[in-house]
Amino acid sequence: MPSKISTFDFLKNFKSPESGAHVFYINDPFIETFTKNRLKKSNQYDLLTGNELTRNFLEERFLNWSLFAENRPILVLAAESINDKVLDFWLKEEIKIADQLLVLIAQKDQKIFAKLEAKNCLSYTQVEAPKFWEGAKMFDLVLQELNYKMAPLYKDFLLERLEHSFESFYQQLTKIQLLKPEGLLGDKHLVESHMALLAEVVEENKVDFFKMIDTLNQNPRKFFYDLTKSDRDFEYYLSLSLFMQGHLQKSHAPALIREKTKLNQYDRQILNTSDAFNIEEKFRLEKLFAEMELMAKMKSDRLKQFVRLQCMP
């Protein structure tokens, strides 16, 4: 079975492999970039794409290796596009890479990777995407990657206004870094000017899923109508659909929430959802969000039309 690790533990404790075959399943392009940056600090790689890793390449490089063969490490991007026949050949021959280094980064899970790991042909690591509540950790990670210093006051200001995604944080922080390459530090005399700068250049784009729950509880059609007015990517719809499915599942067991001695704001939202919809309505909404999840994963052009249809009477 592949080992699973959070994004933050993975990058914090990352050690560039020195030999063997290694697959990293990473479905976020920014985490992939951060990983490549770490790999390149240790080695100079020959870069391949998945469809360039052929059976002939495996045979020549790892089965019929001679004293005259190349020995540079290989980094394969988009490893999910490796031809199935190539992976089947690798598994059948049980090719083991001991004295050389082959690193594959895949944006999609391939079951055969786990089979190759079971045959000790490679190590397989799944990097789990950050949870929706880990925005502050994501922000700190981007600051670290940019080697940029920022006082807590300004971090809090941006966290309140920006969508909690690597893309949003990276875009805004690179813009700020160009204007203030020395950083935004804790000099009290500069607070007013720094805050004015942030207010001017930062494009507020945060969407609060918790606020959207209140809209859903009051009027599901308005919830979907509000979605049609926003220009969001597939990753946003995927995060939203997963969050809403989890929320609706929690609303099926209100008794567990009421047993708590002290309710927080989200606990009360769960109870409100439980009261707002009957069982059939909740299952119907879960099914809608499950369909949205599937279309978001497939990057289907039908997704936005699907959302529009939910606004209709």
N, C-alpha and C positions, 0 to 999 in steps of 0.2 A: 504494500500500500504506500502511496506517496506521502511524504511528510508534509503537514500543513503548518504554516507559520504566518503570523500577522505581518503586514507591510513594515511596521516600525521595528519589530524584532529582527526581521530579515535584513533590513538595511543597516540597522545599528550594529549587528553582530556579523555582518557580511565579511567573509574571507574568500578571496579569489582562489578558485581551485587551481591546483598545480598540475594535476594529471587525471586521467579517466574521462568518462563521458557523463555529462550532467545536463539535466533538463530543468528549466525553470518555467513554470506556468504562471504568466503574469498578464492579466487582462486589462491593465491600465497603461496607456502609452507613456505617461510621465514616470511611473515606477519602473517601466522598462528602460527609459532613458537614464534614470538614476542608477540602475543596475549596470548598464553598459558603461557609464562613467567610472564605476568602481572596477569593473573588469579591465578597462583600458589602462588604469593606473598600474596594473601589475604585469600586463602582457601586451604585445602587439599581435593582433589576431588577423588571420585571413578571413575575410567576411564572405559568407554565402547566404543566399536565401534558401528557404525550404525546398523549393523545386530544383535547386542546383545540387542538392545532396542526392546523388544518384547511386545506383547499385555499383556501377563501375568505380565511382569515387571511393565507396566503402571498401571494395575489393583491393584497389590499388594502394589505398592509403593505410588500411588497417589489417588486411589479410595477407597481402603479398609484399609487405613492407621490407625494404632492403636498406643496405647501408647508404645508398644514394638517394633515398626518398627524402622528401621535405619533412621537417619536424616542427613547423610553426603551428601554434595553437589555432584552432578553427572556431569561429563564432557563427552559428547559424541563426538567422532571424526568421520570423514567421515560420517556425518549425512545424506548425500545424498544416502547412502546405506540402510537407514531404509526401511523396507518392506512397500510397498504401503498400504497393508491391515492394518498395525499397525497405519499408519498416518490417514487412513480413520476412524479407530476406535476412535482415539484421537479426530478427528473432529466431528464425530457423537455423541460421549458422551460429547463433549465440556469440556474436562478435563481441569480444571484450577488449576494451581500450585501456591498457595499463600504463604504458610509457609515453603516451601522447595525451593531448588535451583537446577535448571536443565539448563545447558548450552550446546548448540549444535553448533558445527562448521562444516559447509558444504563447500565443494569445488565446488559444482554445485548448481545452483538455482533449487528449487522445487516449483512449483506453489502452492502446498498445504500449504506451509509455510505461504504464504500471506493470504490464507483462514483461517488458524488457528489464524493468527493475527487479522483478521476481527472479529473473534468470541471471541477476548480477551483471547485466550488460551496461547499466547506467544507474545513476541516482536521480530521483525524481522529487522535486519540491514544488508544492503549490503555494503561491503567495496570495494570502487572502486579502481582498480589498478592504480598505478602512470602513469602519461602521459609520453611520450617518452622524453619530454624536462625537466622533473623533476629529472634528474640524480643527481644534487647537493644535493637535498633534500634527495634522497635515500641514498647517501653516508653519509650524516650527521646522518641519522637515524641508519645506521649500526654502525657508530662510537659510537653513544649513547648506542646502545645495547651491544657493546663490552666494553663500559666504557673506551674508548681509546682516547687519546688526540693527535691532529695533527694540526700543523700550516697551514695556508692557502696556503703557497707556495707548500707544499707537496700534499695537497688536489688537487690543480690545476694540478699538474704534473700527478697525478693518473687519474683524470677525463679526461685528454686528451688521455690517453692510454688504459683505460679499458672500456669494454662494460658496458653500463649503465643498470645494472640489480643487484638485491639483491644478486644473486648467485655469480656473478663476484666480486662485492665489498667485500662480506663476505669472499670468499676464499682468496683473496689477502690480506685483512686486518688482518685476523687471522694469515697468514704467517708472515706478518710484525710484528705483536704483539709478536709473539714468539721470533723474533730476537731482537726487541727493546721494551720490556715490559714497559719501562719507558715513552714511547711515543716519538713522533717526534715534539718537540717544537721549538720555534722560536729563539734558540741560534744561533747567526750569525757565531760563530766560528765552528759550526758543520754542516753548510749548505752543504759544499762540500762533507763531508763524508756521510751525510744522502742521498744526491742526488745520490751518487755513489752506495750506498746500494740499493736504489729503482730501479735504472737502471739495477742492476744485478739480483734482485729477482723478479721483476714484469714482468709477462708474458703479453705482449701487445696483446689485443684481441678486441679492439674497432672496431665496424663497424659503419660507418657514413651513415645513411639513406639518408642524403642530398647529399652526394657524389654519392650515387647509383642512384639518380634521373638523374644526368648528363649522366651516362652510359645508362640508360633506354632511354633517349632522343636521344642519338646518335645511339644506336643499341640494341633493346630489346633482340635479341638472345645472345649477349655478356653479357647482364645483367643476364640472366638465366644461362649462362655458368659459370659466376663468382660464382653464388650461388652453383653450383654443386661442386666447388672446396673447399667450406667451410663446416666444420663439425659442424652444428648448431642443436639445439634442437627444439622441437615443439613450445616452447614459443617464440623463436626468429622468426620462420616463421609466427606465429600468429601476433606478433608486426609488422613485415614487411608488411604482407598482409593488415592489417588495415591501416597502415600509407600510403601505396601506393594507396589504394582505396580512402582515403580522399584526397590525393594529386590530383588524376585524376579527382575527382569530382570538385575540385577547378578550374581545368584547363578548365572546360566547360564554365566558366564565366570570360573570360579575361578582359572584359570591366570594371568590378568592380575593378580589380587590377590597370588598367591603370588610373582610376580616382584618385588614391592616389597621393598626392603631392610629396611624396618621396618614392621610392621603395627600399626595403631591398633585400638582396641576395636571400631569399626564394621567394619573389614576382617575381623576374626575372626568377627563375627556373620554377615557375608556367606558366609564359608567354612562356618560351621555350618549355615546354611540350605542351601547347596549339597550338603552331606553328608546332611542330614536327609531330603531329598526327591529322588525320581528325576525325570526330565524330565517325565513325564506328570503327576505330582503337582504340580510347579511350574506347569505350564501350566494345570492345573485351578484352582489357587489364584489365578493371575493372572486367569482368567476370572471367578472369584467377585468379586474386587475390582473388576474392570471393570464388572460388573453393579451393584455397590454404588455405584461412581462415578456411573453413569447415573441410578440411583434418587435419589441425593443431589442431583444437579443438577436433577432433575425435582421434587424435594421430594415424593417419592411416599410415601404412607402404607404401602406394601408393604415399605418398607425394614426396619423392625424385625422384621416377620414373617420376612423373608428371612434376617436374621441368626439368628433363633431356629431356623430349619430347619437351619442349618449345625451346630448342636449335636447333632443327632439322629444315631444310629448309622447 
